Amino acid sequence: MSTDFVRVHHDALRDFIASAFQAEGLPAADAMKVARLMAEADLQGSDGHGVIRLVPYIKRIQQGGINKTPNIRVIHERAASAVIHGDNGMGHLVVSQAVDLAIEKAKTAGVAWVGCRYSNHAGPASLYARKPLEHDMLGLYFAVGNANHLPPWGGMDMLLSTNPIAAGIPAGDEPPVVLDMATTVAAYGKVKVKAKRGEMMPEGWMIDRQGKPLTDPKRAEEGFLLPIGEHKGYGLALMVGLLAGTLSGAAMGKDVIDFNADFKTITNTGQAILVIDLSAFGDPADFKSRVDTLVRDMRNSARLPGVERIWLPGEQSRGKRHRYAEQGIPVPVAVKQDLDSRKPFTVAAWVYLPKEEQNFAVATKLDWVNKKESITQGWAFD
């Protein structure tokens, strides 16, 4: 990671984001819910889905691409399933309602599937797969990405997105097993982070239209992402899109809108959540005990030379949650400067407290001047 960053406390970053959304007309409760999920994304190290997304989100709000006061509602429903119409609201709000509904249905049906249409980008998939864990349930989450960066295997027309999948599996004494992965080698959000930091991409993330490695993230539009496992990743991206998009009545394939370039057109983003109540399959405590055993077997298994530790899915993100909660969330200086240059508030948002033992500053507070004229003006964009 580049050291060209500052750190900010989680609560301060959350409040910063919430204030920005409120300034653009989102109801206070909705603004805080979205801000909480965005700050949590940064807290767990999913920095391609955190505060770095604030500027494009607000651009979409200002240009009419997102409904600030949506009527999020159920339009199809059975005992163990539902489809939610997001009314083009913030994806975080739409998917959160879908997960809550799936959890309630699973309490009686044992299993529940809830899909979303007319949603928007909602941040890292793991945030939603983790939520059922609090109820002794497991979660499987699927989504259609918000821009196509992947062609069919062997093709050149970008008809698929990164189409992420996530799974949250509860454990007993061990941490839960949480998988969050794109169906491409790297999520496009990571490409954006590399570009923001001024870093090059490793070979294997992207290729250009001649099939040669593309490592400059600022040239990303000249090529496309590579799927995991070659043709297998292409097939997985297609299946996830069919489940999260087509089944829900959302955009898929050539109908997907590139929300990085088009801030006005409704994206009709699709997501889906599958929730399974452990008690429908036996004693939850027994299941979690067996998960503990498997986790320990994996962690304690023989390692190849030079490998210090075998990691379980979600362990490194969990470590970042603890570390960043104590030390502060790292935010690239370029992102901070971009935010500072766009907001209309008159007091600097970042307060630096140098630490002798570290070569970076810690931003401990984000002060916003809530002047009426500043709130009215909103954020400035070119």
GIVEN-V223771 format. One line per field, one symbol per residue. burial: # if it has 24 or more other C-alpha atoms within 12 Angstrom, else .. A space follows every 50 residues. Layout:
# GIVEN-V223771
burial = ???
This chain:
# GIVEN-V223771
burial = ....######################...##################### ############..#####..###.....##################### #######..########################.################ ###....##############..########################..# #...####....#####..##.######....################## ###.######..#.##############.....#..##..##..#..... ..........########.##..##.##########.###.####...## .........#######.#......#..##...
